[in-house]
């Protein structure tokens, strides 16, 4: 299959490489030219603009966008819709908010363009291991793209989730679950790190990979992190979020679902970014006021 690919960041560039290795033809474009040159060295066809990319594709155009959610998706989609025709296909493989995806799908449909949303998981390891793909939109278009999905994913690692927006909805929930799993591991390892025993966290995490009910790829990554820095002394205790956890919590509220663990894990990330917590100061002050409990002062 021949496919256009917009966005050659860490994930996008690796996805292009994986597609090329399975003998598909890929026409690429990126805002900066360096990644385009790198992709060309791997066998891709370069382009100088979105218009140039579209012109280099066959009669039925297929364009995969791998750009940051929000403005970048809208800008690229707007340009693409100016050049694409009926039954051409656009795939948004980034982490877009599912409600935005639904609106973009309607906008594309007005031009006769088929819009697929594909939640993509695998990170920087996807080139080697494959990407788990969760996609939604027109089923006929999704079936047409199956050769590419099959190339990108490991065996049984891709799933059609439903109509437009369903793929990004499932990926949002996937990331929310990931927040909770990561937070649970983080708390468990801290309990062991602070214990009166000299526990080797690397060996424990590694042993848990064999037969334990908590064995997982996340645990495998923890082993790798501990091997590099056993006490994680090189890291600041600051954790960013991509937005997917926020969307999951908001959607849970909209659907009246009590998502305790995911919500708590999201708020813990917020707390990690505070140099000082005013809320904690208020708590200390109140305990001192009503009970005369000791406080620490600067």
Protein Blocks (a to p, Z undefined) as FASTA:
>chain_A
ZZddehjafklmmmmmmmmmnopacddddfblklmmmmmmnopacdfbfklmmmmpcfbd
cddddddehjlmmmmmmmmmmmmcehiacddfbfcdfklmmmmmmmmmmnopacddddde
hijmlmmnopadddedjfklmmmmmmmmmmmpcehiaccfbdehjlmmmmmmmmmmmmmm
mmmmmmmmmmmmmmmbdcdfklmmmmmmnopakbcfklmmmmmmmmmomnopmbccddcd
ehlmmmmmmmmmmnopacfklmmmmmmmmmmmpmbafklmmmmmmmmmmnopacddZZ
